[in-house]
Amino acid sequence: MPQASNYDNLSSSALGRGIDLYLNSDYDGAVKEFKRSIALSPQSDYAGKAYEYLTQTLLKQNKSDDAVKALKQYIKSDPTNDAPRLSLGNIYFSNGQYSDALDQYSMAVRLEPNSANNRYALGMTYLKTGKYTDALAQFQRLVQLSPADPNAYDALGQALHKLNRNDDAIAQFKKAVGLNKDFADGYQNLGETYADLKQTDNALNQVQILSTLDSDKASELTQYMETTADPKIIAAYGLNGFSVFAGRNTAVATMNSDLTEAGAYVDYTFSFMFSKDMDVQSVQNPLNWKISRATSQTPGGPYNLGLPVTSTEISLPVTPFKATYDASSRSATITFRITQNASGNGTLDPSHVVFQFKGTDADGNPMDTSADEYSGVSKIV
């Protein structure tokens, strides 16, 4: 016994020296002392502390592999201790080794199911790997374990948000910021949920709160709002003579002298500018574009002022035959064909021809229905 006690004392002394060296940033010296402490009394509490400090020191030296080896040795020497499992999981998580992290966090929870840290780490890894229902179960238990911790409600809100239970998610985020008025993460996650729901005013309120708490998070939320906002057409213009201001019964021959002959045709182009970067394939797919006659429900009134079209009215193409996209200007150009009728006296109501786009932006958002079409009368609607 006296000999064991002496080794414990020596282990304690080595641990103390290692901590002093660590605090003075002498990491090489600290590593030697922590290893000495472990070797002197591998089953003592001092060894456990030495393993913890050894891991921190190796990570300070960017020696992640050595830290993993040390923690595995710690686990082997004390297999019922959840602490090294949690620490090892943290390293795996930070390295993007989520499957390995899940294994360690799961074991940590089994060893100590009432540890809030274990539950939080396991739940966050489930979130990261898309296992949202599993994450939800962990965070529900976390709230029971830590009912006064805003992080618990914030985590629960994140899982609910991923499961598209957005009203429930908002309620949890509000609980989080209710517990801590300065809890920036809660406001940011609340704002992102509002942004996903297209509740722009509510999301902007969170930006305003964050602007005084954490300017970086305010900026991140603003950028997130930009990615989730639906794109709009913000300008439209013809490039080669398709007069969107000409009214009913306009002779197409007056629009272009090449249309004076029966069966003649002219390819017209029309350009549209968008409020966001667009998905190139979506824009360049002619089937996502529609050319039609305005109806009575369309702003600006119906085609031909609602009067019956005459027998001279030409047919409109349903879609353009070509669409291109210029990412540098966020603009699309469509090309469509107008063909003179067989009698050479075709007419049209260009001001009530509607051009509409139903594709998506670069973030996968559909068009804002309040600004997805254009005509000469109604402009952008």
Order of alpha helices (4+ residues) and beta strands (2+ residues): alpha-alpha-alpha-alpha-alpha-alpha-alpha-alpha-alpha-alpha-alpha-alpha-alpha-beta-beta-alpha-beta-alpha-beta-beta-beta-beta-beta-beta-beta
